[in-house]
């Protein structure tokens, strides 16, 4: 089965598109990557998304316009994915652009992604899976993160390296995604899969770069590398209650946005150099991620997402984990780090197509494992019970 997966994360800088072929082999699901591309949003679209995100006010007209603009972009991305697959696919997974994740008293009450899936379906002519988070929220879950379903199969103990195997068996391993938010998945033999949003990654770094440098990002973390960590600012940022909250938990730009950073800087009562702000935010992400990895006793961290291309952040993470856990990237496992989430959503599409749950209750806090998403137009008819879920994922080159 060939599936196109799309992903536009909380950094809202573009859409990643992949094509993948899935083959069932007993308890193993094999994924053969057929290619990936990254399509950048233009400045006007990035500005339109940013103007809609919390804490900004908006209108229904603005939401409608953006929904359809994004649908056109995702339709183009899906068409690119069909080309990567050789001209024919069975389905497209288009999770949309998250513009609001409603969390109240630690519980997700609703979630909203834009992207006009009907436009995508009209362009490529195959069923499109969308609105993947709502079913988990309806089951009492956070609706996020969803990538742990991919991580749990990829990090199955049967795939562990020798370094990840201790004398008593396979030690806990972690998958880390460094997007707008840092997400961690922990897979340990005999224990439920654990996954949650650790805190901000590129969200605050990019907000600071736009605010202080007039640039969309701090390319390669160069300015952060030139700065020094400001102890007072770091202490203020680390005092955020979210970090002490137990999982399951999820967050995003409804909490970690430019105004949040402005408030912390204003509370200091002293100016902080732009490079020092970026150095401090880099340390915040590295420190919170490293603390989480240490807390779970992992021996291996397999990283993906845009943040792995930031050598300053990646170097600091490696330094903090030295002697306790090894930092790798998913490229070493056959999954391009920049496209991992898009491949994960392609997998969620395969699961939904076969009537299998894609959300993990131990991760999201849901009362049951939900089959994710809605199909436009209708997905496959199911006259029989769904097959048994696969136990592991193997990447074929």
TITI-326398 format. One record per residue (C-alpha): residue number from 1; residue in one letter; x, y, z. Coordinates in steps of 0.02 Angstrom, whole numbers, plus 32768, in hexadecimal, padded with zeros to 4 digits. Layout:
N
{lumti NUM 'A' {X Y Z}}
...
END
This chain:
397
{lumti 1 'X' {8000 8000 8000}}
{lumti 2 'X' {8045 80AA 7FCE}}
{lumti 3 'X' {801D 8142 8038}}
{lumti 4 'X' {804E 81F9 802F}}
{lumti 5 'X' {806A 824B 80D8}}
{lumti 6 'X' {806A 8306 80F8}}
{lumti 7 'X' {80A2 8365 8191}}
{lumti 8 'X' {80A2 841D 81C0}}
{lumti 9 'X' {80D9 8437 8272}}
{lumti 10 'X' {80D0 84C0 82F4}}
{lumti 11 'X' {8164 8519 82A2}}
{lumti 12 'X' {80EE 853C 820E}}
{lumti 13 'X' {817E 8555 8195}}
{lumti 14 'X' {8143 84DB 8111}}
{lumti 15 'X' {80FF 842E 80EF}}
{lumti 16 'X' {8161 838C 80E7}}
{lumti 17 'X' {8122 830B 806C}}
{lumti 18 'X' {8153 8254 8060}}
{lumti 19 'X' {811E 81BC 7FFE}}
{lumti 20 'X' {812A 8111 804E}}
{lumti 21 'X' {8102 805E 8020}}
{lumti 22 'X' {80C3 7FEE 80AC}}
{lumti 23 'X' {80CB 7F30 80A8}}
{lumti 24 'X' {808E 7EBC 8132}}
{lumti 25 'X' {8104 7E2D 815E}}
{lumti 26 'X' {80B7 7DCE 81EF}}
{lumti 27 'X' {80CE 7E36 828D}}
{lumti 28 'X' {8142 7EAC 8231}}
{lumti 29 'X' {8109 7F40 81CA}}
{lumti 30 'X' {8188 7F72 8146}}
{lumti 31 'X' {8196 8026 810D}}
{lumti 32 'X' {81F3 804E 806D}}
{lumti 33 'X' {8214 8109 805B}}
{lumti 34 'X' {81EF 8142 7FAA}}
{lumti 35 'X' {822F 81F3 7FC1}}
{lumti 36 'X' {8210 8295 801D}}
{lumti 37 'X' {820A 834E 7FF8}}
{lumti 38 'X' {81FA 83EC 805E}}
{lumti 39 'X' {818C 8479 801B}}
{lumti 40 'X' {81A7 8521 806F}}
{lumti 41 'X' {8117 8595 8097}}
{lumti 42 'X' {812A 8641 804B}}
{lumti 43 'X' {813A 86D9 80BB}}
{lumti 44 'X' {8084 870B 80A3}}
{lumti 45 'X' {8042 8661 80D8}}
{lumti 46 'X' {80B5 8659 816F}}
{lumti 47 'X' {8078 8705 81A1}}
{lumti 48 'X' {7FC2 86D1 818C}}
{lumti 49 'X' {7FDC 8638 81FB}}
{lumti 50 'X' {803A 869D 827D}}
{lumti 51 'X' {7FAF 871F 8281}}
{lumti 52 'X' {7F31 8697 82AB}}
{lumti 53 'X' {7F90 8641 8336}}
{lumti 54 'X' {7F77 8663 83F0}}
{lumti 55 'X' {7F78 86DD 8443}}
{lumti 56 'X' {7F3F 873F 83A9}}
{lumti 57 'X' {7E87 8761 838B}}
{lumti 58 'X' {7E3D 872B 82E5}}
{lumti 59 'X' {7D9B 8721 8281}}
{lumti 60 'X' {7D39 8693 8231}}
{lumti 61 'X' {7D60 86E1 8188}}
{lumti 62 'X' {7E1B 86D7 81AA}}
{lumti 63 'X' {7E09 8621 81E0}}
{lumti 64 'X' {7DA8 85F5 8143}}
{lumti 65 'X' {7E24 864B 80D0}}
{lumti 66 'X' {7EB9 85F9 8122}}
{lumti 67 'X' {7E66 854E 8122}}
{lumti 68 'X' {7E54 8554 8066}}
{lumti 69 'X' {7EFF 85A2 8045}}
{lumti 70 'X' {7F4E 8516 80A7}}
{lumti 71 'X' {7EE3 8497 804B}}
{lumti 72 'X' {7F2B 84D4 7FA6}}
{lumti 73 'X' {7FDD 84C3 7FEA}}
{lumti 74 'X' {7FBB 8416 802F}}
{lumti 75 'X' {7F6B 83E2 7F89}}
{lumti 76 'X' {800A 8415 7F2F}}
{lumti 77 'X' {8072 83B6 7FAF}}
{lumti 78 'X' {8005 831B 7F9C}}
{lumti 79 'X' {801B 8322 7EDF}}
{lumti 80 'X' {80D6 8329 7EFB}}
{lumti 81 'X' {80C7 828F 7F68}}
{lumti 82 'X' {806A 8232 7EE0}}
{lumti 83 'X' {80FA 8259 7E6A}}
{lumti 84 'X' {8176 8216 7EEA}}
{lumti 85 'X' {8111 8174 7EEF}}
{lumti 86 'X' {811D 815F 7E33}}
{lumti 87 'X' {8074 81A8 7E07}}
{lumti 88 'X' {7FFA 813F 7E6C}}
{lumti 89 'X' {7FCE 8132 7F25}}
{lumti 90 'X' {7F41 80E8 7F8B}}
{lumti 91 'X' {7F29 8175 8008}}
{lumti 92 'X' {7F6A 821B 8049}}
{lumti 93 'X' {7F7A 824D 8100}}
{lumti 94 'X' {7F66 8309 8117}}
{lumti 95 'X' {7F60 8332 81D2}}
{lumti 96 'X' {7F54 83ED 81B1}}
{lumti 97 'X' {7FA0 8483 8207}}
{lumti 98 'X' {7F7A 848C 82C0}}
{lumti 99 'X' {7F3D 853B 82EC}}
{lumti 100 'X' {7EF5 8518 8398}}
{lumti 101 'X' {7F02 848E 841A}}
{lumti 102 'X' {7E85 84B1 84A4}}
{lumti 103 'X' {7EC8 8474 854C}}
{lumti 104 'X' {7E6D 849D 85ED}}
{lumti 105 'X' {7EA5 8464 869B}}
{lumti 106 'X' {7F20 83EC 864A}}
{lumti 107 'X' {7E9E 839A 85DB}}
{lumti 108 'X' {7E89 83B0 8520}}
{lumti 109 'X' {7DDA 83EE 84F9}}
{lumti 110 'X' {7DEC 8404 843E}}
{lumti 111 'X' {7E66 841B 83B0}}
{lumti 112 'X' {7E5F 8473 8308}}
{lumti 113 'X' {7EC4 8451 826C}}
{lumti 114 'X' {7EAA 84AD 81C8}}
{lumti 115 'X' {7ECC 846F 8118}}
{lumti 116 'X' {7E2C 8453 80B2}}
{lumti 117 'X' {7E40 8396 8094}}
{lumti 118 'X' {7DBC 839A 800A}}
{lumti 119 'X' {7E34 8403 7FA3}}
{lumti 120 'X' {7EBC 8380 7FBC}}
{lumti 121 'X' {7E47 82F2 7F8A}}
{lumti 122 'X' {7E0C 8352 7EF1}}
{lumti 123 'X' {7EC0 836A 7EB8}}
{lumti 124 'X' {7F01 82B8 7ECC}}
{lumti 125 'X' {7E61 8251 7EB8}}
{lumti 126 'X' {7E7D 81D9 7F4A}}
{lumti 127 'X' {7E38 81D3 7FFD}}
{lumti 128 'X' {7E87 8252 8072}}
{lumti 129 'X' {7E95 8233 812D}}
{lumti 130 'X' {7E88 82D1 8196}}
{lumti 131 'X' {7E55 8311 8243}}
{lumti 132 'X' {7EC0 828B 8296}}
{lumti 133 'X' {7EBE 82D2 8346}}
{lumti 134 'X' {7E05 82E8 836C}}
{lumti 135 'X' {7DDD 822F 8387}}
{lumti 136 'X' {7E5E 8223 8411}}
{lumti 137 'X' {7E1F 82C4 8462}}
{lumti 138 'X' {7D6E 827E 845C}}
{lumti 139 'X' {7DAF 81E4 84B7}}
{lumti 140 'X' {7DF3 8251 8543}}
{lumti 141 'X' {7EA4 8260 84FE}}
{lumti 142 'X' {7F16 82F2 84DA}}
{lumti 143 'X' {7F0C 82D8 841E}}
{lumti 144 'X' {7FC9 82E3 841F}}
{lumti 145 'X' {804C 82A8 8409}}
{lumti 146 'X' {801D 822A 8383}}
{lumti 147 'X' {80CA 8200 8341}}
{lumti 148 'X' {80EC 8185 83D2}}
{lumti 149 'X' {808A 8101 8371}}
{lumti 150 'X' {8115 8109 82EF}}
{lumti 151 'X' {819D 8114 8373}}
{lumti 152 'X' {815D 807D 83D3}}
{lumti 153 'X' {8165 800F 8339}}
{lumti 154 'X' {820C 8054 82FD}}
{lumti 155 'X' {825D 8041 83A9}}
{lumti 156 'X' {8219 7F93 83C9}}
{lumti 157 'X' {829C 7F32 842F}}
{lumti 158 'X' {82BD 7EC2 8399}}
{lumti 159 'X' {8307 7F59 833E}}
{lumti 160 'X' {8379 7F93 83CD}}
{lumti 161 'X' {8432 7FAA 83B0}}
{lumti 162 'X' {84B2 7F50 841B}}
{lumti 163 'X' {84D4 7FF4 8476}}
{lumti 164 'X' {841E 7FFB 84AC}}
{lumti 165 'X' {8423 7F4A 84F2}}
{lumti 166 'X' {845A 7F36 85A5}}
{lumti 167 'X' {848D 7E96 85FC}}
{lumti 168 'X' {83DB 7E81 8639}}
{lumti 169 'X' {8388 7E9F 8592}}
{lumti 170 'X' {835A 7F38 852D}}
{lumti 171 'X' {8365 7FDE 8589}}
{lumti 172 'X' {82E4 8069 856F}}
{lumti 173 'X' {82F8 80CA 84CC}}
{lumti 174 'X' {82B1 8171 849D}}
{lumti 175 'X' {827A 81C6 83FD}}
{lumti 176 'X' {828A 8283 83FD}}
{lumti 177 'X' {823A 82FC 8383}}
{lumti 178 'X' {827D 83AD 8381}}
{lumti 179 'X' {81F9 8412 8326}}
{lumti 180 'X' {81A1 84AB 8368}}
{lumti 181 'X' {8188 8442 8404}}
{lumti 182 'X' {81FC 83BA 8445}}
{lumti 183 'X' {81A0 8313 8450}}
{lumti 184 'X' {81E7 827A 84A7}}
{lumti 185 'X' {81B3 81C3 8495}}
{lumti 186 'X' {81F9 8142 850F}}
{lumti 187 'X' {81F4 8089 84E1}}
{lumti 188 'X' {8225 800D 8568}}
{lumti 189 'X' {820C 7F50 8566}}
{lumti 190 'X' {8177 7F1A 85CE}}
{lumti 191 'X' {813A 7FCB 85ED}}
{lumti 192 'X' {80B4 8035 8599}}
{lumti 193 'X' {80F3 80AD 8515}}
{lumti 194 'X' {8108 815B 855B}}
{lumti 195 'X' {8103 81F8 84F2}}
{lumti 196 'X' {80E5 82B0 8510}}
{lumti 197 'X' {8115 8362 84E2}}
{lumti 198 'X' {81AE 8392 8548}}
{lumti 199 'X' {81A9 844C 8521}}
{lumti 200 'X' {81DC 84CA 849D}}
{lumti 201 'X' {8262 84A7 841C}}
{lumti 202 'X' {825D 8513 837E}}
{lumti 203 'X' {81BF 856E 83B6}}
{lumti 204 'X' {8216 85E9 842A}}
{lumti 205 'X' {82BB 85E9 83CA}}
{lumti 206 'X' {8263 861C 832A}}
{lumti 207 'X' {81F7 869B 8386}}
{lumti 208 'X' {8294 86EA 83CE}}
{lumti 209 'X' {82EA 86EB 8324}}
{lumti 210 'X' {8256 8744 82D5}}
{lumti 211 'X' {8246 87BF 8364}}
{lumti 212 'X' {82FE 87E5 8384}}
{lumti 213 'X' {8354 87C2 82DE}}
{lumti 214 'X' {82CB 87E1 825F}}
{lumti 215 'X' {82EC 8732 821A}}
{lumti 216 'X' {827F 8696 8214}}
{lumti 217 'X' {82FF 8632 8276}}
{lumti 218 'X' {83AF 8630 82BE}}
{lumti 219 'X' {8400 85CE 8230}}
{lumti 220 'X' {8469 853E 8273}}
{lumti 221 'X' {845B 8589 8321}}
{lumti 222 'X' {84EA 85FE 82F3}}
{lumti 223 'X' {84AF 8692 835A}}
{lumti 224 'X' {8487 8621 83EF}}
{lumti 225 'X' {8538 85DB 83E4}}
{lumti 226 'X' {857C 868C 83ED}}
{lumti 227 'X' {8516 86B6 8489}}
{lumti 228 'X' {851C 8687 853F}}
{lumti 229 'X' {8494 8639 85AA}}
{lumti 230 'X' {8441 86BD 8617}}
{lumti 231 'X' {8428 866C 86C3}}
{lumti 232 'X' {8396 86DB 86F6}}
{lumti 233 'X' {8336 86C2 8655}}
{lumti 234 'X' {8356 8606 8657}}
{lumti 235 'X' {8318 85FA 870B}}
{lumti 236 'X' {827B 865A 86DD}}
{lumti 237 'X' {8259 85EA 8648}}
{lumti 238 'X' {8277 854A 86AA}}
{lumti 239 'X' {81F9 8583 872D}}
{lumti 240 'X' {816D 8564 86AE}}
{lumti 241 'X' {80F0 84EE 8705}}
{lumti 242 'X' {80D8 8486 8667}}
{lumti 243 'X' {8180 842F 8680}}
{lumti 244 'X' {814E 83EC 872B}}
{lumti 245 'X' {80A5 83AB 86EE}}
{lumti 246 'X' {80A0 82ED 86DC}}
{lumti 247 'X' {807B 829C 8635}}
{lumti 248 'X' {800E 8283 85D5}}
{lumti 249 'X' {801C 8337 85A0}}
{lumti 250 'X' {8024 839D 8501}}
{lumti 251 'X' {804B 8450 84D7}}
{lumti 252 'X' {806E 84C6 8447}}
{lumti 253 'X' {806C 857B 8414}}
{lumti 254 'X' {7FD0 859D 847B}}
{lumti 255 'X' {804F 85A0 850B}}
{lumti 256 'X' {80FD 85B7 84C0}}
{lumti 257 'X' {80ED 864E 844D}}
{lumti 258 'X' {8144 86F4 8432}}
{lumti 259 'X' {80DB 874B 84B7}}
{lumti 260 'X' {8110 86C7 8535}}
{lumti 261 'X' {81C6 86F0 8513}}
{lumti 262 'X' {81A3 87AB 851A}}
{lumti 263 'X' {8157 8798 85C7}}
{lumti 264 'X' {81ED 8738 8609}}
{lumti 265 'X' {8267 87B8 85C4}}
{lumti 266 'X' {8202 884A 8609}}
{lumti 267 'X' {81FC 87FA 86B6}}
{lumti 268 'X' {82BA 87F8 86BD}}
{lumti 269 'X' {82C1 88B5 86C2}}
{lumti 270 'X' {8364 88BA 865F}}
{lumti 271 'X' {8391 88AE 85A7}}
{lumti 272 'X' {83D2 8809 8564}}
{lumti 273 'X' {843B 87FF 84C7}}
{lumti 274 'X' {83E6 87A6 8435}}
{lumti 275 'X' {846F 8722 842A}}
{lumti 276 'X' {845F 8701 84E5}}
{lumti 277 'X' {83A2 86EC 84D5}}
{lumti 278 'X' {83BD 866A 844C}}
{lumti 279 'X' {8445 8612 84B0}}
{lumti 280 'X' {83D1 860C 8547}}
{lumti 281 'X' {833F 85C7 84E3}}
{lumti 282 'X' {83B1 8542 8498}}
{lumti 283 'X' {83E7 8512 8548}}
{lumti 284 'X' {8330 850C 857E}}
{lumti 285 'X' {8304 848C 84F9}}
{lumti 286 'X' {83A2 8426 8515}}
{lumti 287 'X' {838E 8427 85D2}}
{lumti 288 'X' {82D6 83F7 85D5}}
{lumti 289 'X' {82EF 836C 8556}}
{lumti 290 'X' {838A 8329 85AF}}
{lumti 291 'X' {8330 832B 8656}}
{lumti 292 'X' {82A1 82C7 860C}}
{lumti 293 'X' {8318 8247 85BF}}
{lumti 294 'X' {8374 8233 8664}}
{lumti 295 'X' {82D1 8221 86C3}}
{lumti 296 'X' {829E 818E 8656}}
{lumti 297 'X' {834A 813B 865B}}
{lumti 298 'X' {835D 812B 859F}}
{lumti 299 'X' {83FF 80F2 8551}}
{lumti 300 'X' {83DD 812A 849F}}
{lumti 301 'X' {8384 81C3 8458}}
{lumti 302 'X' {8354 81BF 83A0}}
{lumti 303 'X' {8332 8271 8367}}
{lumti 304 'X' {82D6 82BC 82D3}}
{lumti 305 'X' {8286 8360 82A0}}
{lumti 306 'X' {82C9 8408 8268}}
{lumti 307 'X' {8328 8420 830B}}
{lumti 308 'X' {83A6 8398 82E0}}
{lumti 309 'X' {83E7 840D 8258}}
{lumti 310 'X' {8417 848A 82E0}}
{lumti 311 'X' {84C9 8456 8310}}
{lumti 312 'X' {84C8 84C5 83AA}}
{lumti 313 'X' {842D 8472 83F3}}
{lumti 314 'X' {8463 83C5 83BD}}
{lumti 315 'X' {8510 83DC 8406}}
{lumti 316 'X' {84CC 8417 84AC}}
{lumti 317 'X' {8456 8382 84B5}}
{lumti 318 'X' {84E4 830A 8491}}
{lumti 319 'X' {854E 835B 8519}}
{lumti 320 'X' {84C4 8350 859B}}
{lumti 321 'X' {84A7 8299 8574}}
{lumti 322 'X' {855E 8266 856E}}
{lumti 323 'X' {857F 81C9 85D3}}
{lumti 324 'X' {84C6 81A4 85ED}}
{lumti 325 'X' {8472 819F 8543}}
{lumti 326 'X' {84A8 81A0 848F}}
{lumti 327 'X' {845E 8220 8417}}
{lumti 328 'X' {843A 81E1 8367}}
{lumti 329 'X' {83C9 8219 82D9}}
{lumti 330 'X' {8343 81B6 827E}}
{lumti 331 'X' {83AD 81C3 81E0}}
{lumti 332 'X' {8416 8136 822A}}
{lumti 333 'X' {8379 80CA 822D}}
{lumti 334 'X' {8348 80F2 8179}}
{lumti 335 'X' {82CB 817D 819F}}
{lumti 336 'X' {82FF 822D 8168}}
{lumti 337 'X' {82FD 8298 8206}}
{lumti 338 'X' {82A9 832B 81B1}}
{lumti 339 'X' {821C 82BE 816D}}
{lumti 340 'X' {8200 8247 81FE}}
{lumti 341 'X' {815A 8292 8237}}
{lumti 342 'X' {8114 828A 8186}}
{lumti 343 'X' {8143 81D2 817E}}
{lumti 344 'X' {80F1 81BB 8228}}
{lumti 345 'X' {804F 8205 81E7}}
{lumti 346 'X' {8058 8193 814F}}
{lumti 347 'X' {8061 8102 81CA}}
{lumti 348 'X' {7FCA 8146 8228}}
{lumti 349 'X' {7F70 8147 8181}}
{lumti 350 'X' {7F9A 808F 8167}}
{lumti 351 'X' {7F58 8066 8215}}
{lumti 352 'X' {7EB6 80C7 81FB}}
{lumti 353 'X' {7E9C 807A 8150}}
{lumti 354 'X' {7EA1 7FCF 81A2}}
{lumti 355 'X' {7E31 8001 8234}}
{lumti 356 'X' {7EC0 7FFF 82B2}}
{lumti 357 'X' {7EDA 807F 833D}}
{lumti 358 'X' {7F61 8101 8324}}
{lumti 359 'X' {7F5F 8156 83CE}}
{lumti 360 'X' {7FAC 8105 8468}}
{lumti 361 'X' {7F46 8120 8508}}
{lumti 362 'X' {7FE0 8118 8578}}
{lumti 363 'X' {8023 81AB 8513}}
{lumti 364 'X' {7F8A 8219 84FC}}
{lumti 365 'X' {7F28 81E9 8597}}
{lumti 366 'X' {7E90 81B0 8534}}
{lumti 367 'X' {7E19 812F 857C}}
{lumti 368 'X' {7E2A 80C3 84E1}}
{lumti 369 'X' {7E97 80B2 8447}}
{lumti 370 'X' {7E41 8111 83BA}}
{lumti 371 'X' {7E45 80F5 8300}}
{lumti 372 'X' {7E7D 819F 82C3}}
{lumti 373 'X' {7E3C 8218 8243}}
{lumti 374 'X' {7DAF 8233 81C7}}
{lumti 375 'X' {7DB5 8205 810F}}
{lumti 376 'X' {7D89 8279 807F}}
{lumti 377 'X' {7D3C 822E 801B}}
{lumti 378 'X' {7D0D 818F 8078}}
{lumti 379 'X' {7D99 8116 80A0}}
{lumti 380 'X' {7D98 8059 808C}}
{lumti 381 'X' {7CFC 7FF5 80B1}}
{lumti 382 'X' {7D18 7F7C 8142}}
{lumti 383 'X' {7CAF 7EDF 8140}}
{lumti 384 'X' {7D27 7E7C 81AC}}
{lumti 385 'X' {7D7F 7E9A 8250}}
{lumti 386 'X' {7E25 7EF8 8243}}
{lumti 387 'X' {7EC5 7E91 823F}}
{lumti 388 'X' {7F37 7E7F 82D5}}
{lumti 389 'X' {7FA8 7F17 82E8}}
{lumti 390 'X' {805F 7F06 82B7}}
{lumti 391 'X' {80E0 7EF8 8343}}
{lumti 392 'X' {8172 7F4C 82EF}}
{lumti 393 'X' {81A2 7FBC 825D}}
{lumti 394 'X' {8236 7F97 81ED}}
{lumti 395 'X' {8279 8017 8171}}
{lumti 396 'X' {82A8 7FCB 80C9}}
{lumti 397 'X' {832A 8025 8061}}
END
